[in-house]
């Protein structure tokens, strides 16, 4: 399997499962409606870990431009592969968002809350404050990348390292995710946001493009800091 296909399919599955749980919790007449934050964070952790188990051997299971860029910046990944990885990640995220829309097709018209519908696809801050929101995304992605690199140097049985990364995603969501919805991944946010903009979603509002740069820029900065500090410490 090509690395492009692995990153495309892995990111698509990540978004389908991750945004899928948000749809289940947020949309009217869903059997999971009002499931709560624990349901969302646990499912998102699984949404990262499952495709990582499947596609890790093929591509390294980045599924995240911030991680791809950070690894390249410290010499652990070839810069020549960065464009194809990022293209695959964004395309997979857009398709994943479209699949969530199809999976919950009757529920969009039943849900009047435009913000809830947008929140299925992308993040939004609990309190809109540009500086604070940017810091939250930087810190969350710093923990993600530093944690992935740190776990990667520990000798573990096959598969345990991937499970540990899933736990890392879970604790980031539980501990740091509440202020902004923890994008910690530019493709995870911008790809489905594009899907929201172009899909004929019943009763949707705007795609909040004014906020959209924060979950792109913040994770890239945080990832670079996390990778840089890791190389300094270890």
ZIZIJO-V51370 format. One record per residue. N is the residue number from 1. RES is the residue in three letters. PHI is phi in whole degrees, 0 to 359 (* if undefined). D_FIRST is the distance of its C-alpha to the first C-alpha in Angstrom with 2 decimals. Layout:
n=N res=RES phi=PHI d_first=D_FIRST
n=N res=RES phi=PHI d_first=D_FIRST
This chain:
n=1 res=UNK phi=* d_first=0.00
n=2 res=UNK phi=289 d_first=3.81
n=3 res=UNK phi=295 d_first=6.55
n=4 res=UNK phi=299 d_first=8.41
n=5 res=UNK phi=295 d_first=6.77
n=6 res=UNK phi=297 d_first=6.76
n=7 res=UNK phi=292 d_first=10.25
n=8 res=UNK phi=296 d_first=11.30
n=9 res=UNK phi=293 d_first=10.81
n=10 res=UNK phi=296 d_first=12.11
n=11 res=UNK phi=291 d_first=15.02
n=12 res=UNK phi=301 d_first=15.75
n=13 res=UNK phi=294 d_first=16.17
n=14 res=UNK phi=303 d_first=18.18
n=15 res=UNK phi=289 d_first=20.49
n=16 res=UNK phi=302 d_first=20.85
n=17 res=UNK phi=283 d_first=22.01
n=18 res=UNK phi=289 d_first=23.88
n=19 res=UNK phi=291 d_first=25.68
n=20 res=UNK phi=297 d_first=26.08
n=21 res=UNK phi=292 d_first=28.34
n=22 res=UNK phi=295 d_first=30.34
n=23 res=UNK phi=299 d_first=30.88
n=24 res=UNK phi=299 d_first=32.06
n=25 res=UNK phi=282 d_first=34.47
n=26 res=UNK phi=264 d_first=35.73
n=27 res=UNK phi=274 d_first=36.13
n=28 res=UNK phi=296 d_first=39.28
n=29 res=UNK phi=66 d_first=39.50
n=30 res=UNK phi=280 d_first=36.24
n=31 res=UNK phi=292 d_first=36.78
n=32 res=UNK phi=258 d_first=35.36
n=33 res=UNK phi=305 d_first=37.60
n=34 res=UNK phi=65 d_first=39.12
n=35 res=UNK phi=296 d_first=36.92
n=36 res=UNK phi=98 d_first=37.31
n=37 res=UNK phi=294 d_first=35.63
n=38 res=UNK phi=297 d_first=34.71
n=39 res=UNK phi=301 d_first=32.73
n=40 res=UNK phi=295 d_first=30.86
n=41 res=UNK phi=292 d_first=30.12
n=42 res=UNK phi=295 d_first=29.05
n=43 res=UNK phi=295 d_first=26.66
n=44 res=UNK phi=295 d_first=25.19
n=45 res=UNK phi=299 d_first=24.64
n=46 res=UNK phi=293 d_first=22.80
n=47 res=UNK phi=296 d_first=20.85
n=48 res=UNK phi=277 d_first=19.49
n=49 res=UNK phi=290 d_first=19.13
n=50 res=UNK phi=298 d_first=17.42
n=51 res=UNK phi=295 d_first=14.17
n=52 res=UNK phi=294 d_first=14.42
n=53 res=UNK phi=300 d_first=14.58
n=54 res=UNK phi=287 d_first=11.53
n=55 res=UNK phi=249 d_first=9.14
n=56 res=UNK phi=303 d_first=11.31
n=57 res=UNK phi=292 d_first=9.75
n=58 res=UNK phi=277 d_first=6.47
n=59 res=UNK phi=228 d_first=8.82
n=60 res=UNK phi=90 d_first=12.25
n=61 res=UNK phi=55 d_first=12.76
n=62 res=UNK phi=289 d_first=15.22
n=63 res=UNK phi=57 d_first=15.58
n=64 res=UNK phi=202 d_first=18.85
n=65 res=UNK phi=302 d_first=20.06
n=66 res=UNK phi=296 d_first=23.00
n=67 res=UNK phi=290 d_first=21.00
n=68 res=UNK phi=301 d_first=18.82
n=69 res=UNK phi=295 d_first=22.12
n=70 res=UNK phi=297 d_first=23.96
n=71 res=UNK phi=296 d_first=21.60
n=72 res=UNK phi=295 d_first=21.78
n=73 res=UNK phi=295 d_first=25.54
n=74 res=UNK phi=254 d_first=26.07
n=75 res=UNK phi=80 d_first=23.95
n=76 res=UNK phi=263 d_first=21.18
n=77 res=UNK phi=205 d_first=18.52
n=78 res=UNK phi=283 d_first=18.52
n=79 res=UNK phi=299 d_first=20.37
n=80 res=UNK phi=295 d_first=18.57
n=81 res=UNK phi=268 d_first=15.35
n=82 res=UNK phi=301 d_first=17.53
n=83 res=UNK phi=301 d_first=17.98
n=84 res=UNK phi=291 d_first=14.38
n=85 res=UNK phi=297 d_first=13.81
n=86 res=UNK phi=294 d_first=17.11
n=87 res=UNK phi=299 d_first=16.59
n=88 res=UNK phi=297 d_first=13.46
n=89 res=UNK phi=296 d_first=15.57
n=90 res=UNK phi=291 d_first=18.61
n=91 res=UNK phi=296 d_first=17.16
n=92 res=UNK phi=298 d_first=15.58
n=93 res=UNK phi=293 d_first=19.01
n=94 res=UNK phi=296 d_first=20.93
n=95 res=UNK phi=295 d_first=19.15
n=96 res=UNK phi=300 d_first=19.57
n=97 res=UNK phi=298 d_first=23.22
n=98 res=UNK phi=296 d_first=23.68
n=99 res=UNK phi=292 d_first=22.48
n=100 res=UNK phi=296 d_first=25.03
n=101 res=UNK phi=303 d_first=27.65
n=102 res=UNK phi=293 d_first=27.02
n=103 res=UNK phi=294 d_first=27.01
n=104 res=UNK phi=247 d_first=30.40
n=105 res=UNK phi=309 d_first=31.75
n=106 res=UNK phi=287 d_first=35.36
n=107 res=UNK phi=276 d_first=35.79
n=108 res=UNK phi=293 d_first=35.78
n=109 res=UNK phi=291 d_first=39.07
n=110 res=UNK phi=278 d_first=40.54
n=111 res=UNK phi=249 d_first=39.95
n=112 res=UNK phi=277 d_first=42.43
n=113 res=UNK phi=290 d_first=41.28
n=114 res=UNK phi=294 d_first=39.35
n=115 res=UNK phi=294 d_first=38.41
n=116 res=UNK phi=296 d_first=36.95
n=117 res=UNK phi=294 d_first=34.77
n=118 res=UNK phi=296 d_first=33.57
n=119 res=UNK phi=296 d_first=33.03
n=120 res=UNK phi=295 d_first=30.43
n=121 res=UNK phi=267 d_first=28.19
n=122 res=UNK phi=211 d_first=29.19
n=123 res=UNK phi=270 d_first=31.53
n=124 res=UNK phi=206 d_first=35.23
n=125 res=UNK phi=282 d_first=37.79
n=126 res=UNK phi=291 d_first=40.40
n=127 res=UNK phi=235 d_first=42.91
n=128 res=UNK phi=281 d_first=42.18
n=129 res=UNK phi=213 d_first=42.92
n=130 res=UNK phi=307 d_first=40.86
n=131 res=UNK phi=297 d_first=41.47
n=132 res=UNK phi=295 d_first=41.08
n=133 res=UNK phi=296 d_first=37.94
n=134 res=UNK phi=296 d_first=36.34
n=135 res=UNK phi=299 d_first=37.41
n=136 res=UNK phi=301 d_first=35.94
n=137 res=UNK phi=291 d_first=32.47
n=138 res=UNK phi=296 d_first=32.82
n=139 res=UNK phi=296 d_first=33.95
n=140 res=UNK phi=300 d_first=31.32
n=141 res=UNK phi=284 d_first=28.42
n=142 res=UNK phi=303 d_first=30.26
n=143 res=UNK phi=298 d_first=30.29
n=144 res=UNK phi=300 d_first=26.59
n=145 res=UNK phi=289 d_first=25.44
n=146 res=UNK phi=300 d_first=28.23
n=147 res=UNK phi=294 d_first=27.48
n=148 res=UNK phi=299 d_first=23.76
n=149 res=UNK phi=294 d_first=24.71
n=150 res=UNK phi=294 d_first=27.60
n=151 res=UNK phi=294 d_first=25.79
n=152 res=UNK phi=293 d_first=23.18
n=153 res=UNK phi=267 d_first=26.03
n=154 res=UNK phi=268 d_first=27.25
n=155 res=UNK phi=286 d_first=26.40
n=156 res=UNK phi=226 d_first=25.18
n=157 res=UNK phi=295 d_first=23.95
n=158 res=UNK phi=308 d_first=20.30
n=159 res=UNK phi=91 d_first=19.60
n=160 res=UNK phi=291 d_first=23.01
n=161 res=UNK phi=297 d_first=21.95
n=162 res=UNK phi=294 d_first=19.64
n=163 res=UNK phi=298 d_first=22.61
n=164 res=UNK phi=296 d_first=24.89
n=165 res=UNK phi=295 d_first=23.00
n=166 res=UNK phi=301 d_first=23.45
n=167 res=UNK phi=295 d_first=27.13
n=168 res=UNK phi=299 d_first=27.28
n=169 res=UNK phi=299 d_first=26.17
n=170 res=UNK phi=298 d_first=28.78
n=171 res=UNK phi=289 d_first=31.58
n=172 res=UNK phi=298 d_first=30.89
n=173 res=UNK phi=297 d_first=31.20
n=174 res=UNK phi=291 d_first=34.32
n=175 res=UNK phi=267 d_first=36.01
n=176 res=UNK phi=236 d_first=35.07
n=177 res=UNK phi=277 d_first=33.58
n=178 res=UNK phi=295 d_first=36.82
n=179 res=UNK phi=294 d_first=38.12
n=180 res=UNK phi=233 d_first=35.25
n=181 res=UNK phi=87 d_first=32.72
n=182 res=UNK phi=41 d_first=30.46
n=183 res=UNK phi=298 d_first=27.85
n=184 res=UNK phi=44 d_first=26.80
n=185 res=UNK phi=190 d_first=23.81
n=186 res=UNK phi=301 d_first=24.37
n=187 res=UNK phi=291 d_first=21.45
n=188 res=UNK phi=301 d_first=22.59
n=189 res=UNK phi=266 d_first=26.01
n=190 res=UNK phi=288 d_first=25.87
n=191 res=UNK phi=301 d_first=22.99
n=192 res=UNK phi=295 d_first=24.77
n=193 res=UNK phi=296 d_first=28.08
n=194 res=UNK phi=296 d_first=27.07
n=195 res=UNK phi=301 d_first=26.15
n=196 res=UNK phi=301 d_first=29.61
n=197 res=UNK phi=291 d_first=31.23
n=198 res=UNK phi=260 d_first=29.88
n=199 res=UNK phi=280 d_first=29.78
n=200 res=UNK phi=278 d_first=33.05
n=201 res=UNK phi=285 d_first=33.58
n=202 res=UNK phi=298 d_first=37.04
n=203 res=UNK phi=68 d_first=39.55
n=204 res=UNK phi=285 d_first=37.28
n=205 res=UNK phi=258 d_first=38.80
n=206 res=UNK phi=283 d_first=37.63
n=207 res=UNK phi=262 d_first=34.40
n=208 res=UNK phi=53 d_first=36.32
n=209 res=UNK phi=293 d_first=35.07
n=210 res=UNK phi=297 d_first=37.79
n=211 res=UNK phi=268 d_first=36.04
n=212 res=UNK phi=298 d_first=32.45
n=213 res=UNK phi=285 d_first=32.47
n=214 res=UNK phi=295 d_first=33.28
n=215 res=UNK phi=285 d_first=30.01
n=216 res=UNK phi=258 d_first=28.23
n=217 res=UNK phi=289 d_first=30.60
n=218 res=UNK phi=304 d_first=31.55
n=219 res=UNK phi=298 d_first=28.12
n=220 res=UNK phi=296 d_first=27.41
n=221 res=UNK phi=297 d_first=30.82
n=222 res=UNK phi=299 d_first=30.47
n=223 res=UNK phi=296 d_first=27.12
n=224 res=UNK phi=294 d_first=28.65
n=225 res=UNK phi=294 d_first=31.70
n=226 res=UNK phi=299 d_first=29.84
n=227 res=UNK phi=292 d_first=27.81
n=228 res=UNK phi=295 d_first=30.97
n=229 res=UNK phi=294 d_first=33.13
n=230 res=UNK phi=301 d_first=30.72
n=231 res=UNK phi=293 d_first=30.89
n=232 res=UNK phi=289 d_first=34.66
n=233 res=UNK phi=281 d_first=35.17
n=234 res=UNK phi=250 d_first=32.84
